[in-house]
Amino acid sequence: MKASILLVEDEERLARFVELELLHEGYQVEKSGNGREALNMALQNHYDLILLDIMLPGLNGLEVLRRLLNEKDVPVILLTARDAVMDKVSGLDAGAVDYITKPFAIEELLARIRVALKLHAGHTARENAVSEDSGEGVLTWKELVLDDRRHQVRYAGHEIALTNREFTMLKTLLENQDIVLSRDVLLNKVCGYDYAGETNVVDVYIRYLRSKIDDVFGVKMIRTVRGVGYVIQSEA
């Protein structure tokens, strides 16, 4: 199966043209023309690569890039009509793997996509090898694997997209398997000791984790201990 690509471009004619070319090449494609919507899509779904315009309504592309790469490891190619060197430098400094200036030849864009996917696949394979050799930063439960170094969670080989707080919550529970953790302890781990909100925010993140793991894979990973807190049991 070819890679999945999120195309973020608010020029409808250009977006449709690029989408058709990508589909013709066998890629799976989803589109967005709004920066804020695109960020939500990228955080909630798995994409092998993102094509991201800089000038977007809702949230500009560079801000989308910064927020996205703070949460996930995904190659991003910037699409921009600007020729200014600082735009390109800012994008690369923020974590983009490449950029292409509009107007561009579709053959060049397709070539850059192939290169970006190949390089990212090689990088991921090398990190997997290091992780498997050392076991450092890897936590497991049944078929679930949390790799802290890569900030990645998989169940039976399927990647699970988690926000930073969801990831920290899951990591804390996995590090303390068979130990019931109170809401206060989890709140301090996830939100910090200076958090002034209600402890029911923990219940919200537990619900998010269950919707992404328990409900999807038909397991009961996180158990509620009434009046105390939550626990992941190693022999559940």
PyMOL commands that set and color helices and strands:
alter all, ss='L'
color gray80, all
select helices_A, chain A and resi 12-24+35-44+61-69+85-93+106-134+164-175+183-191+200-217
alter helices_A, ss='H'
color red, helices_A
select strands_A, chain A and resi 4-8+28-32+49-53+76-80+98-101+138-141+144-147+152-155+158-160+181-182+222-225+229-232
alter strands_A, ss='S'
color yellow, strands_A
deselect
rebuild
show_as cartoon
